[in-house]
Amino acid sequence: MAGIDASFKLGGILLSKERINQRVAELAADINNEYRGERLIIVGVLKGAVIFMADLVRMIESSIDVRMDFMAVSSYGNSSSSSGAVKIIKDMDTPAEGEHIILVEDIMDTGLTLSYLKDMLAARNPRSFRTCVLLEKPDRKTVECTIEYKGFEIPDKFVVGYGLDYAGKWRNLGDIWCLEEG
Ligand code: IMP
């Protein structure tokens, strides 16, 4: 069947769906403990954070008044290295002022995207602002950016699955895979 890029193929599984599920439950438990009884806007960064966010919000208890919102920013396009450019394609629909906000992102690579969004949203005077990021590549970091809820630190490898893509592909995989040239 046509459609799969010839230059990269799936290597091995880096994080199994079982490990991911367990870690997402731990992150949700931390959020449950810290926001009990509060109203909370969870803002996902499209499209990579969608699967992670969908699992996370379903583990948040009903005492928390959760609202979901989304932002879209320019990404690497069809390349596997960062251009460094961050452009807002879609902003939040709801005002952030006076709200508890958690920004949910799939992966922090250089940190440019997250630190840009953090500065932008923090300037809107939310009641509180935190970040929840499934994966961090510490070796790639060029900008300091605190992650309050972090899933896993991973090596400097390009990964796909569980929402993460390469040129739009492989977001649907349940596990997180490394890519290899092929
Ligand atoms: P940063 O601005 O360099 O931190 O890049 C963050 C964005 O790059 C993420 O939201 C992803 O869209 C993309 N990205 C970085 N590394 C990977 C990867 O290994 N797999 C898939 N996307 C990645």
Boltz pocket constraint, residues with backbone or C-beta under 6 A from the ligand:
constraints:
  - pocket:
      binder: B
      contacts: [[A, 48], [A, 75], [A, 76], [A, 82], [A, 105], [A, 106], [A, 107], [A, 108], [A, 109], [A, 110], [A, 111], [A, 112], [A, 113], [A, 114], [A, 157], [A, 158], [A, 159], [A, 160], [A, 164], [A, 165], [A, 166]]
      max_distance: 6.0
